[in-house]
Structure formats: C-alpha cells, structure tokens
Amino acid sequence: MKIPSPRDLLRAARWHRRLLAGVAAAAAVYFGLLALSPAPPPTVAVLAAARDLAGGVTPARDDLRTVDLPAGAVPTGALRPGSKLTNRVLSGPVRAGEPLTDARFLAPPAVPSGSVAYPFRVDDADVTALLRVGDRITLYAAASTTADAATVLARAVPVVALPSPRSTTSGALIVVAAAPEAAARLAQAGANARITVALTPDTS
C-alpha cells in the first residue's frame, strides 16, 4: 500500500475545502432565498359541505367538514367550526366543498320548537310556482279511486324550503315544518297515496 505523500495530502485537503465551500455557498443561497420568501398568507377555518346536500335539510355532523381558506377568500357570513346548526334548514342545494354561509340557511326560527322539517314530493311541479317560503298550506292524501275522499294530513303548515327541481326527477319537492305526528302521516301517505296541497288563507 502506497503511503500518500505530503503533497497528495495537501491536494486532497484543498479539494475537500473547495467541496465544503461549495456546499456552504449553496446552503447560504438557499437559506437566503428562504428568508426572503413571503410568509404564507394567514388562513381561517370555515365549515364546508362534505358532500352534495339537498335544499330543505338540516346538515348533520357527517355532512360537514372543516376547510382552511386564505383570510381574503373567506365569504361574508361564513360559518366557523362549532357553529350551532340545530334546526337550521338549507334554503337550496349546496355542492360538495362549498363553504357554508348564513345566507345558505333559512332565517331562524325556520323550524319551530317541537316541529320537524319534512320534505315531500308532489307530482305536479308547477304547484311550487304558486308557493313562497313562509306560505302556509294544508296537505291532503288523495286516494287512487274516486270512491275514497281525500284525507287531511296537516293543516296550515309553513313552507320552509322549496329546493330547486332536478331534471332527472319527476314532480317537485316541498319542505314544511310539521309536528312529528303530521310528518308520520305524510310519510305513510307518500307510500300509498298522492299528496296534494292547498293554500291556507292568511288569517293573521
């Protein structure tokens, strides 16, 4: 084995010094650029829809997720994590990922205490053109035969949402605030009869 001469050792030391100097220079440039880079913009945590949501429903916990948005991109009225959504009814459909704002919900109390928001479908979509949120309607179950009279299912229940119609589905959806027993009658009638509506005169 050949023993390196002092000249070889000196040459190797110079080469290593140049290598270390190059690495140090590259590190200095990197950290200098890092120091000059602007800090990431501050973000704000807001609630967004975790999936497509239909109008007229109260979002459950699994329907929501938290997203971080740049402070300048947060819409006015955005709901923050921890917002209480009990009895808050969506006024229309919401797409997955869309931040939720107070404008997306019907003004409380859309669903009075002791009532539930119940969606039901009518065969004639043109009926919804006659209705507005806040109208009170009486609901009937019309039998398929003329021998049976229509049955009153609920009287003067308020309309809380009129979700946008979907072209792939017939009829139209109406959401009312009804007592639980009235909602049960509506559910039964929806399976066995045709539900019709009548506007209730404003007696206030």
Rosetta constraint file for C-alpha pairs under 8 A:
AtomPair CA 4 CA 8 HARMONIC 5.80 0.50
AtomPair CA 4 CA 9 HARMONIC 6.45 0.50
AtomPair CA 5 CA 9 HARMONIC 6.36 0.50
AtomPair CA 6 CA 10 HARMONIC 6.12 0.50
AtomPair CA 7 CA 11 HARMONIC 6.18 0.50
AtomPair CA 8 CA 12 HARMONIC 6.18 0.50
AtomPair CA 9 CA 13 HARMONIC 6.14 0.50
AtomPair CA 10 CA 14 HARMONIC 6.23 0.50
AtomPair CA 11 CA 15 HARMONIC 6.26 0.50
AtomPair CA 12 CA 16 HARMONIC 6.19 0.50
AtomPair CA 13 CA 17 HARMONIC 6.09 0.50
AtomPair CA 14 CA 18 HARMONIC 6.23 0.50
AtomPair CA 15 CA 19 HARMONIC 6.27 0.50
AtomPair CA 16 CA 20 HARMONIC 6.06 0.50
AtomPair CA 17 CA 21 HARMONIC 5.94 0.50
AtomPair CA 18 CA 22 HARMONIC 6.12 0.50
AtomPair CA 19 CA 23 HARMONIC 6.27 0.50
AtomPair CA 20 CA 24 HARMONIC 6.04 0.50
AtomPair CA 21 CA 25 HARMONIC 6.06 0.50
AtomPair CA 22 CA 26 HARMONIC 6.17 0.50
AtomPair CA 23 CA 27 HARMONIC 6.14 0.50
AtomPair CA 24 CA 28 HARMONIC 6.08 0.50
AtomPair CA 25 CA 29 HARMONIC 6.26 0.50
AtomPair CA 26 CA 30 HARMONIC 6.20 0.50
AtomPair CA 27 CA 31 HARMONIC 6.11 0.50
AtomPair CA 28 CA 32 HARMONIC 5.90 0.50
AtomPair CA 29 CA 33 HARMONIC 6.15 0.50
AtomPair CA 30 CA 34 HARMONIC 6.14 0.50
AtomPair CA 31 CA 35 HARMONIC 6.06 0.50
AtomPair CA 32 CA 36 HARMONIC 6.34 0.50
AtomPair CA 33 CA 37 HARMONIC 6.12 0.50
AtomPair CA 41 CA 70 HARMONIC 6.30 0.50
AtomPair CA 41 CA 71 HARMONIC 7.53 0.50
AtomPair CA 42 CA 70 HARMONIC 5.93 0.50
AtomPair CA 42 CA 71 HARMONIC 6.02 0.50
AtomPair CA 43 CA 68 HARMONIC 5.67 0.50
AtomPair CA 43 CA 69 HARMONIC 5.13 0.50
AtomPair CA 43 CA 70 HARMONIC 4.29 0.50
AtomPair CA 43 CA 71 HARMONIC 5.13 0.50
AtomPair CA 44 CA 68 HARMONIC 5.32 0.50
AtomPair CA 44 CA 69 HARMONIC 5.34 0.50
AtomPair CA 44 CA 70 HARMONIC 6.24 0.50
AtomPair CA 44 CA 71 HARMONIC 5.64 0.50
AtomPair CA 44 CA 74 HARMONIC 7.32 0.50
AtomPair CA 45 CA 66 HARMONIC 6.30 0.50
AtomPair CA 45 CA 67 HARMONIC 5.58 0.50
AtomPair CA 45 CA 68 HARMONIC 4.46 0.50
AtomPair CA 45 CA 69 HARMONIC 6.46 0.50
AtomPair CA 45 CA 80 HARMONIC 6.40 0.50
AtomPair CA 45 CA 81 HARMONIC 6.99 0.50
AtomPair CA 46 CA 66 HARMONIC 5.64 0.50
AtomPair CA 46 CA 67 HARMONIC 5.59 0.50
AtomPair CA 46 CA 68 HARMONIC 6.38 0.50
AtomPair CA 46 CA 69 HARMONIC 7.34 0.50
AtomPair CA 46 CA 74 HARMONIC 7.96 0.50
AtomPair CA 46 CA 78 HARMONIC 6.46 0.50
AtomPair CA 46 CA 79 HARMONIC 5.74 0.50
AtomPair CA 46 CA 80 HARMONIC 4.48 0.50
AtomPair CA 46 CA 81 HARMONIC 5.99 0.50
AtomPair CA 46 CA 99 HARMONIC 6.82 0.50
AtomPair CA 46 CA 100 HARMONIC 7.81 0.50
AtomPair CA 47 CA 64 HARMONIC 6.46 0.50
AtomPair CA 47 CA 65 HARMONIC 5.80 0.50
AtomPair CA 47 CA 66 HARMONIC 4.80 0.50
AtomPair CA 47 CA 67 HARMONIC 6.36 0.50
AtomPair CA 47 CA 78 HARMONIC 7.41 0.50
AtomPair CA 47 CA 79 HARMONIC 5.62 0.50
AtomPair CA 47 CA 80 HARMONIC 5.57 0.50
AtomPair CA 47 CA 81 HARMONIC 5.78 0.50
AtomPair CA 47 CA 99 HARMONIC 5.79 0.50
AtomPair CA 47 CA 100 HARMONIC 5.90 0.50
AtomPair CA 48 CA 64 HARMONIC 5.69 0.50
AtomPair CA 48 CA 65 HARMONIC 5.44 0.50
AtomPair CA 48 CA 66 HARMONIC 6.06 0.50
AtomPair CA 48 CA 67 HARMONIC 6.58 0.50
AtomPair CA 48 CA 96 HARMONIC 7.53 0.50
AtomPair CA 48 CA 97 HARMONIC 5.45 0.50
AtomPair CA 48 CA 98 HARMONIC 5.25 0.50
AtomPair CA 48 CA 99 HARMONIC 4.00 0.50
AtomPair CA 48 CA 100 HARMONIC 5.30 0.50
AtomPair CA 49 CA 53 HARMONIC 7.24 0.50
AtomPair CA 49 CA 63 HARMONIC 5.99 0.50
AtomPair CA 49 CA 64 HARMONIC 4.74 0.50
AtomPair CA 49 CA 65 HARMONIC 6.22 0.50
AtomPair CA 49 CA 94 HARMONIC 7.08 0.50
AtomPair CA 49 CA 95 HARMONIC 6.76 0.50
AtomPair CA 49 CA 96 HARMONIC 4.97 0.50
AtomPair CA 49 CA 97 HARMONIC 5.09 0.50
AtomPair CA 49 CA 98 HARMONIC 5.60 0.50
AtomPair CA 49 CA 99 HARMONIC 6.54 0.50
AtomPair CA 49 CA 100 HARMONIC 6.94 0.50
AtomPair CA 50 CA 62 HARMONIC 7.35 0.50
AtomPair CA 50 CA 63 HARMONIC 5.14 0.50
AtomPair CA 50 CA 64 HARMONIC 4.71 0.50
AtomPair CA 50 CA 65 HARMONIC 5.34 0.50
AtomPair CA 50 CA 96 HARMONIC 5.34 0.50
AtomPair CA 50 CA 97 HARMONIC 5.94 0.50
AtomPair CA 51 CA 63 HARMONIC 6.30 0.50
AtomPair CA 51 CA 64 HARMONIC 7.68 0.50
AtomPair CA 51 CA 95 HARMONIC 6.67 0.50
AtomPair CA 51 CA 96 HARMONIC 4.09 0.50
AtomPair CA 51 CA 97 HARMONIC 6.98 0.50
AtomPair CA 52 CA 93 HARMONIC 7.43 0.50
AtomPair CA 52 CA 94 HARMONIC 5.80 0.50
AtomPair CA 52 CA 95 HARMONIC 4.52 0.50
AtomPair CA 52 CA 96 HARMONIC 4.56 0.50
AtomPair CA 53 CA 57 HARMONIC 7.78 0.50
AtomPair CA 53 CA 59 HARMONIC 7.83 0.50
AtomPair CA 53 CA 63 HARMONIC 7.70 0.50
AtomPair CA 53 CA 93 HARMONIC 5.58 0.50
AtomPair CA 53 CA 94 HARMONIC 5.07 0.50
AtomPair CA 53 CA 95 HARMONIC 6.41 0.50
AtomPair CA 53 CA 96 HARMONIC 7.35 0.50
AtomPair CA 54 CA 90 HARMONIC 7.64 0.50
AtomPair CA 54 CA 92 HARMONIC 6.51 0.50
AtomPair CA 54 CA 93 HARMONIC 4.40 0.50
AtomPair CA 54 CA 94 HARMONIC 6.50 0.50
AtomPair CA 54 CA 163 HARMONIC 7.11 0.50
AtomPair CA 55 CA 89 HARMONIC 7.66 0.50
AtomPair CA 55 CA 90 HARMONIC 5.07 0.50
AtomPair CA 55 CA 91 HARMONIC 5.33 0.50
AtomPair CA 55 CA 92 HARMONIC 3.75 0.50
AtomPair CA 55 CA 93 HARMONIC 4.39 0.50
AtomPair CA 55 CA 94 HARMONIC 7.30 0.50
AtomPair CA 55 CA 161 HARMONIC 6.89 0.50
AtomPair CA 55 CA 162 HARMONIC 7.27 0.50
AtomPair CA 55 CA 163 HARMONIC 4.75 0.50
AtomPair CA 55 CA 164 HARMONIC 7.44 0.50
AtomPair CA 56 CA 89 HARMONIC 5.57 0.50
AtomPair CA 56 CA 90 HARMONIC 5.11 0.50
AtomPair CA 56 CA 91 HARMONIC 5.82 0.50
AtomPair CA 56 CA 92 HARMONIC 6.56 0.50
AtomPair CA 56 CA 117 HARMONIC 7.28 0.50
AtomPair CA 56 CA 119 HARMONIC 6.85 0.50
AtomPair CA 56 CA 160 HARMONIC 7.16 0.50
AtomPair CA 56 CA 161 HARMONIC 5.11 0.50
AtomPair CA 56 CA 162 HARMONIC 7.01 0.50
AtomPair CA 56 CA 163 HARMONIC 6.34 0.50
AtomPair CA 56 CA 174 HARMONIC 7.93 0.50
AtomPair CA 56 CA 175 HARMONIC 5.69 0.50
AtomPair CA 57 CA 89 HARMONIC 5.31 0.50
AtomPair CA 57 CA 90 HARMONIC 5.63 0.50
AtomPair CA 57 CA 117 HARMONIC 7.11 0.50
AtomPair CA 58 CA 85 HARMONIC 7.34 0.50
AtomPair CA 58 CA 86 HARMONIC 7.26 0.50
AtomPair CA 58 CA 87 HARMONIC 6.36 0.50
AtomPair CA 58 CA 88 HARMONIC 5.64 0.50
AtomPair CA 58 CA 89 HARMONIC 4.70 0.50
AtomPair CA 58 CA 90 HARMONIC 6.33 0.50
AtomPair CA 58 CA 117 HARMONIC 7.94 0.50
AtomPair CA 59 CA 63 HARMONIC 5.68 0.50
AtomPair CA 59 CA 64 HARMONIC 7.21 0.50
AtomPair CA 59 CA 85 HARMONIC 7.33 0.50
AtomPair CA 59 CA 88 HARMONIC 7.89 0.50
AtomPair CA 59 CA 89 HARMONIC 7.62 0.50
AtomPair CA 59 CA 90 HARMONIC 7.77 0.50
AtomPair CA 60 CA 64 HARMONIC 7.09 0.50
AtomPair CA 66 CA 81 HARMONIC 6.71 0.50
AtomPair CA 69 CA 73 HARMONIC 6.23 0.50
AtomPair CA 69 CA 74 HARMONIC 6.15 0.50
AtomPair CA 70 CA 74 HARMONIC 6.65 0.50
AtomPair CA 74 CA 78 HARMONIC 6.76 0.50
AtomPair CA 75 CA 99 HARMONIC 7.89 0.50
AtomPair CA 75 CA 101 HARMONIC 7.32 0.50
AtomPair CA 76 CA 101 HARMONIC 7.18 0.50
AtomPair CA 77 CA 101 HARMONIC 4.97 0.50
AtomPair CA 77 CA 102 HARMONIC 5.37 0.50
AtomPair CA 77 CA 103 HARMONIC 7.26 0.50
AtomPair CA 78 CA 99 HARMONIC 6.82 0.50
AtomPair CA 78 CA 100 HARMONIC 5.78 0.50
AtomPair CA 78 CA 101 HARMONIC 4.12 0.50
AtomPair CA 78 CA 102 HARMONIC 6.54 0.50
AtomPair CA 79 CA 83 HARMONIC 6.33 0.50
AtomPair CA 79 CA 99 HARMONIC 7.85 0.50
AtomPair CA 79 CA 100 HARMONIC 5.92 0.50
AtomPair CA 79 CA 101 HARMONIC 5.45 0.50
AtomPair CA 79 CA 102 HARMONIC 6.82 0.50
AtomPair CA 87 CA 108 HARMONIC 7.87 0.50
AtomPair CA 87 CA 109 HARMONIC 7.58 0.50
AtomPair CA 87 CA 110 HARMONIC 7.24 0.50
AtomPair CA 87 CA 111 HARMONIC 5.87 0.50
AtomPair CA 88 CA 105 HARMONIC 6.27 0.50
AtomPair CA 88 CA 106 HARMONIC 6.82 0.50
AtomPair CA 88 CA 107 HARMONIC 7.90 0.50
AtomPair CA 88 CA 108 HARMONIC 6.80 0.50
AtomPair CA 88 CA 109 HARMONIC 7.87 0.50
AtomPair CA 88 CA 110 HARMONIC 6.99 0.50
AtomPair CA 88 CA 111 HARMONIC 7.55 0.50
AtomPair CA 89 CA 105 HARMONIC 5.47 0.50
AtomPair CA 89 CA 106 HARMONIC 5.76 0.50
AtomPair CA 89 CA 110 HARMONIC 6.92 0.50
AtomPair CA 89 CA 111 HARMONIC 7.72 0.50
AtomPair CA 89 CA 117 HARMONIC 7.69 0.50
AtomPair CA 89 CA 160 HARMONIC 7.74 0.50
AtomPair CA 89 CA 161 HARMONIC 7.78 0.50
AtomPair CA 90 CA 104 HARMONIC 5.81 0.50
AtomPair CA 90 CA 105 HARMONIC 4.44 0.50
AtomPair CA 90 CA 106 HARMONIC 6.24 0.50
AtomPair CA 90 CA 161 HARMONIC 7.53 0.50
AtomPair CA 91 CA 104 HARMONIC 5.86 0.50
AtomPair CA 91 CA 105 HARMONIC 5.15 0.50
AtomPair CA 91 CA 106 HARMONIC 5.47 0.50
AtomPair CA 91 CA 160 HARMONIC 7.79 0.50
AtomPair CA 91 CA 161 HARMONIC 5.44 0.50
AtomPair CA 91 CA 162 HARMONIC 7.19 0.50
AtomPair CA 91 CA 163 HARMONIC 6.87 0.50
AtomPair CA 92 CA 104 HARMONIC 7.07 0.50
AtomPair CA 92 CA 161 HARMONIC 7.31 0.50
AtomPair CA 92 CA 162 HARMONIC 7.23 0.50
AtomPair CA 92 CA 163 HARMONIC 5.01 0.50
AtomPair CA 92 CA 164 HARMONIC 6.47 0.50
AtomPair CA 93 CA 163 HARMONIC 6.63 0.50
AtomPair CA 93 CA 164 HARMONIC 7.05 0.50
AtomPair CA 94 CA 98 HARMONIC 6.72 0.50
AtomPair CA 100 CA 104 HARMONIC 6.53 0.50
AtomPair CA 101 CA 105 HARMONIC 7.60 0.50
AtomPair CA 106 CA 110 HARMONIC 5.98 0.50
AtomPair CA 106 CA 160 HARMONIC 7.33 0.50
AtomPair CA 106 CA 161 HARMONIC 7.75 0.50
AtomPair CA 110 CA 160 HARMONIC 6.06 0.50
AtomPair CA 110 CA 177 HARMONIC 7.69 0.50
AtomPair CA 111 CA 115 HARMONIC 6.19 0.50
AtomPair CA 111 CA 116 HARMONIC 6.44 0.50
AtomPair CA 111 CA 117 HARMONIC 6.37 0.50
AtomPair CA 111 CA 160 HARMONIC 7.38 0.50
AtomPair CA 111 CA 177 HARMONIC 5.52 0.50
AtomPair CA 112 CA 116 HARMONIC 7.90 0.50
AtomPair CA 112 CA 177 HARMONIC 7.31 0.50
AtomPair CA 114 CA 179 HARMONIC 6.54 0.50
AtomPair CA 114 CA 180 HARMONIC 7.80 0.50
AtomPair CA 115 CA 177 HARMONIC 5.84 0.50
AtomPair CA 115 CA 178 HARMONIC 5.13 0.50
AtomPair CA 115 CA 179 HARMONIC 4.48 0.50
AtomPair CA 115 CA 180 HARMONIC 6.24 0.50
AtomPair CA 116 CA 177 HARMONIC 5.41 0.50
AtomPair CA 116 CA 178 HARMONIC 5.52 0.50
AtomPair CA 116 CA 179 HARMONIC 6.20 0.50
AtomPair CA 116 CA 180 HARMONIC 6.31 0.50
AtomPair CA 116 CA 183 HARMONIC 7.60 0.50
AtomPair CA 117 CA 160 HARMONIC 7.61 0.50
AtomPair CA 117 CA 175 HARMONIC 6.35 0.50
AtomPair CA 117 CA 176 HARMONIC 5.64 0.50
AtomPair CA 117 CA 177 HARMONIC 4.63 0.50
AtomPair CA 117 CA 178 HARMONIC 6.52 0.50
AtomPair CA 118 CA 175 HARMONIC 5.39 0.50
AtomPair CA 118 CA 176 HARMONIC 5.42 0.50
AtomPair CA 118 CA 177 HARMONIC 6.23 0.50
AtomPair CA 118 CA 178 HARMONIC 6.73 0.50
AtomPair CA 118 CA 183 HARMONIC 6.31 0.50
AtomPair CA 119 CA 173 HARMONIC 6.48 0.50
AtomPair CA 119 CA 174 HARMONIC 5.55 0.50
AtomPair CA 119 CA 175 HARMONIC 4.12 0.50
AtomPair CA 119 CA 176 HARMONIC 6.46 0.50
AtomPair CA 120 CA 173 HARMONIC 5.68 0.50
AtomPair CA 120 CA 174 HARMONIC 5.60 0.50
AtomPair CA 120 CA 175 HARMONIC 6.40 0.50
AtomPair CA 120 CA 186 HARMONIC 7.57 0.50
AtomPair CA 120 CA 190 HARMONIC 7.44 0.50
AtomPair CA 121 CA 171 HARMONIC 6.45 0.50
AtomPair CA 121 CA 172 HARMONIC 5.46 0.50
AtomPair CA 121 CA 173 HARMONIC 4.51 0.50
AtomPair CA 121 CA 174 HARMONIC 6.25 0.50
AtomPair CA 121 CA 190 HARMONIC 7.90 0.50
AtomPair CA 121 CA 195 HARMONIC 7.56 0.50
AtomPair CA 122 CA 127 HARMONIC 7.93 0.50
AtomPair CA 122 CA 171 HARMONIC 5.45 0.50
AtomPair CA 122 CA 172 HARMONIC 5.52 0.50
AtomPair CA 122 CA 173 HARMONIC 6.52 0.50
AtomPair CA 122 CA 174 HARMONIC 7.63 0.50
AtomPair CA 122 CA 194 HARMONIC 7.42 0.50
AtomPair CA 122 CA 195 HARMONIC 6.04 0.50
AtomPair CA 122 CA 196 HARMONIC 6.56 0.50
AtomPair CA 123 CA 170 HARMONIC 6.86 0.50
AtomPair CA 123 CA 171 HARMONIC 4.20 0.50
AtomPair CA 123 CA 172 HARMONIC 6.65 0.50
AtomPair CA 123 CA 194 HARMONIC 7.68 0.50
AtomPair CA 124 CA 171 HARMONIC 5.20 0.50
AtomPair CA 124 CA 172 HARMONIC 6.80 0.50
AtomPair CA 125 CA 129 HARMONIC 7.73 0.50
AtomPair CA 125 CA 170 HARMONIC 7.67 0.50
AtomPair CA 125 CA 171 HARMONIC 4.59 0.50
AtomPair CA 125 CA 172 HARMONIC 4.58 0.50
AtomPair CA 126 CA 130 HARMONIC 7.45 0.50
AtomPair CA 127 CA 131 HARMONIC 7.12 0.50
AtomPair CA 128 CA 132 HARMONIC 7.83 0.50
AtomPair CA 128 CA 162 HARMONIC 7.28 0.50
AtomPair CA 128 CA 172 HARMONIC 7.05 0.50
AtomPair CA 128 CA 174 HARMONIC 7.48 0.50
AtomPair CA 131 CA 135 HARMONIC 6.55 0.50
AtomPair CA 132 CA 159 HARMONIC 7.24 0.50
AtomPair CA 132 CA 162 HARMONIC 7.68 0.50
AtomPair CA 133 CA 158 HARMONIC 7.70 0.50
AtomPair CA 133 CA 159 HARMONIC 5.14 0.50
AtomPair CA 133 CA 160 HARMONIC 5.32 0.50
AtomPair CA 133 CA 161 HARMONIC 5.79 0.50
AtomPair CA 133 CA 162 HARMONIC 6.95 0.50
AtomPair CA 134 CA 158 HARMONIC 5.61 0.50
AtomPair CA 134 CA 159 HARMONIC 5.21 0.50
AtomPair CA 134 CA 160 HARMONIC 6.13 0.50
AtomPair CA 135 CA 158 HARMONIC 5.60 0.50
AtomPair CA 135 CA 159 HARMONIC 5.48 0.50
AtomPair CA 135 CA 199 HARMONIC 7.51 0.50
AtomPair CA 135 CA 200 HARMONIC 7.86 0.50
AtomPair CA 136 CA 156 HARMONIC 4.82 0.50
AtomPair CA 136 CA 157 HARMONIC 5.09 0.50
AtomPair CA 136 CA 158 HARMONIC 4.30 0.50
AtomPair CA 136 CA 159 HARMONIC 6.09 0.50
AtomPair CA 136 CA 199 HARMONIC 6.33 0.50
AtomPair CA 136 CA 200 HARMONIC 5.51 0.50
AtomPair CA 136 CA 201 HARMONIC 7.79 0.50
AtomPair CA 136 CA 202 HARMONIC 7.79 0.50
AtomPair CA 137 CA 155 HARMONIC 6.68 0.50
AtomPair CA 137 CA 156 HARMONIC 4.82 0.50
AtomPair CA 137 CA 157 HARMONIC 5.46 0.50
AtomPair CA 137 CA 158 HARMONIC 6.47 0.50
AtomPair CA 137 CA 159 HARMONIC 7.28 0.50
AtomPair CA 137 CA 197 HARMONIC 6.28 0.50
AtomPair CA 137 CA 198 HARMONIC 5.46 0.50
AtomPair CA 137 CA 199 HARMONIC 4.55 0.50
AtomPair CA 137 CA 200 HARMONIC 5.02 0.50
AtomPair CA 138 CA 152 HARMONIC 7.47 0.50
AtomPair CA 138 CA 153 HARMONIC 7.62 0.50
AtomPair CA 138 CA 154 HARMONIC 5.71 0.50
AtomPair CA 138 CA 155 HARMONIC 4.37 0.50
AtomPair CA 138 CA 156 HARMONIC 5.06 0.50
AtomPair CA 138 CA 157 HARMONIC 6.48 0.50
AtomPair CA 138 CA 197 HARMONIC 5.68 0.50
AtomPair CA 138 CA 198 HARMONIC 5.19 0.50
AtomPair CA 138 CA 199 HARMONIC 6.38 0.50
AtomPair CA 138 CA 200 HARMONIC 6.26 0.50
AtomPair CA 139 CA 152 HARMONIC 6.02 0.50
AtomPair CA 139 CA 153 HARMONIC 5.37 0.50
AtomPair CA 139 CA 154 HARMONIC 5.30 0.50
AtomPair CA 139 CA 155 HARMONIC 6.47 0.50
AtomPair CA 139 CA 195 HARMONIC 6.77 0.50
AtomPair CA 139 CA 196 HARMONIC 5.87 0.50
AtomPair CA 139 CA 197 HARMONIC 4.69 0.50
AtomPair CA 139 CA 198 HARMONIC 6.55 0.50
AtomPair CA 140 CA 150 HARMONIC 6.05 0.50
AtomPair CA 140 CA 151 HARMONIC 5.35 0.50
AtomPair CA 140 CA 152 HARMONIC 4.54 0.50
AtomPair CA 140 CA 153 HARMONIC 5.34 0.50
AtomPair CA 140 CA 154 HARMONIC 7.38 0.50
AtomPair CA 140 CA 195 HARMONIC 5.58 0.50
AtomPair CA 140 CA 196 HARMONIC 5.22 0.50
AtomPair CA 140 CA 197 HARMONIC 6.18 0.50
AtomPair CA 141 CA 150 HARMONIC 5.45 0.50
AtomPair CA 141 CA 151 HARMONIC 5.10 0.50
AtomPair CA 141 CA 152 HARMONIC 6.49 0.50
AtomPair CA 141 CA 153 HARMONIC 6.59 0.50
AtomPair CA 141 CA 189 HARMONIC 6.05 0.50
AtomPair CA 141 CA 193 HARMONIC 5.78 0.50
AtomPair CA 141 CA 194 HARMONIC 5.60 0.50
AtomPair CA 141 CA 195 HARMONIC 4.67 0.50
AtomPair CA 141 CA 196 HARMONIC 6.41 0.50
AtomPair CA 142 CA 149 HARMONIC 7.17 0.50
AtomPair CA 142 CA 150 HARMONIC 4.56 0.50
AtomPair CA 142 CA 151 HARMONIC 6.69 0.50
AtomPair CA 142 CA 193 HARMONIC 5.80 0.50
AtomPair CA 142 CA 194 HARMONIC 5.12 0.50
AtomPair CA 142 CA 195 HARMONIC 6.09 0.50
AtomPair CA 142 CA 196 HARMONIC 6.91 0.50
AtomPair CA 143 CA 148 HARMONIC 6.08 0.50
AtomPair CA 143 CA 149 HARMONIC 7.05 0.50
AtomPair CA 143 CA 150 HARMONIC 6.28 0.50
AtomPair CA 143 CA 193 HARMONIC 5.38 0.50
AtomPair CA 143 CA 194 HARMONIC 6.64 0.50
AtomPair CA 144 CA 193 HARMONIC 6.76 0.50
AtomPair CA 144 CA 194 HARMONIC 7.64 0.50
AtomPair CA 153 CA 182 HARMONIC 6.37 0.50
AtomPair CA 153 CA 185 HARMONIC 6.15 0.50
AtomPair CA 153 CA 186 HARMONIC 6.50 0.50
AtomPair CA 154 CA 178 HARMONIC 7.70 0.50
AtomPair CA 154 CA 182 HARMONIC 5.82 0.50
AtomPair CA 156 CA 200 HARMONIC 5.93 0.50
AtomPair CA 157 CA 176 HARMONIC 6.31 0.50
AtomPair CA 157 CA 177 HARMONIC 6.17 0.50
AtomPair CA 157 CA 178 HARMONIC 6.05 0.50
AtomPair CA 158 CA 176 HARMONIC 5.53 0.50
AtomPair CA 158 CA 177 HARMONIC 5.73 0.50
AtomPair CA 158 CA 178 HARMONIC 7.74 0.50
AtomPair CA 159 CA 174 HARMONIC 7.19 0.50
AtomPair CA 159 CA 175 HARMONIC 5.90 0.50
AtomPair CA 159 CA 176 HARMONIC 4.43 0.50
AtomPair CA 159 CA 177 HARMONIC 6.63 0.50
AtomPair CA 160 CA 175 HARMONIC 5.69 0.50
AtomPair CA 160 CA 176 HARMONIC 5.28 0.50
AtomPair CA 160 CA 177 HARMONIC 6.42 0.50
AtomPair CA 161 CA 174 HARMONIC 6.41 0.50
AtomPair CA 161 CA 175 HARMONIC 5.06 0.50
AtomPair CA 161 CA 176 HARMONIC 7.03 0.50
AtomPair CA 162 CA 173 HARMONIC 6.51 0.50
AtomPair CA 162 CA 174 HARMONIC 5.20 0.50
AtomPair CA 162 CA 175 HARMONIC 6.31 0.50
AtomPair CA 163 CA 173 HARMONIC 6.27 0.50
AtomPair CA 163 CA 174 HARMONIC 6.97 0.50
AtomPair CA 163 CA 175 HARMONIC 7.95 0.50
AtomPair CA 165 CA 169 HARMONIC 7.66 0.50
AtomPair CA 165 CA 171 HARMONIC 7.99 0.50
AtomPair CA 165 CA 172 HARMONIC 5.92 0.50
AtomPair CA 165 CA 173 HARMONIC 7.16 0.50
AtomPair CA 166 CA 170 HARMONIC 7.91 0.50
AtomPair CA 178 CA 182 HARMONIC 5.95 0.50
AtomPair CA 178 CA 183 HARMONIC 5.98 0.50
AtomPair CA 179 CA 183 HARMONIC 6.26 0.50
AtomPair CA 180 CA 184 HARMONIC 6.23 0.50
AtomPair CA 181 CA 185 HARMONIC 6.43 0.50
AtomPair CA 182 CA 186 HARMONIC 6.23 0.50
AtomPair CA 183 CA 187 HARMONIC 6.15 0.50
AtomPair CA 184 CA 188 HARMONIC 6.31 0.50
AtomPair CA 185 CA 189 HARMONIC 6.05 0.50
AtomPair CA 186 CA 190 HARMONIC 5.94 0.50
AtomPair CA 187 CA 191 HARMONIC 6.75 0.50
AtomPair CA 188 CA 192 HARMONIC 6.65 0.50
AtomPair CA 189 CA 193 HARMONIC 5.12 0.50
AtomPair CA 189 CA 194 HARMONIC 7.07 0.50
AtomPair CA 189 CA 195 HARMONIC 7.01 0.50
AtomPair CA 190 CA 194 HARMONIC 6.52 0.50
AtomPair CA 190 CA 195 HARMONIC 6.68 0.50
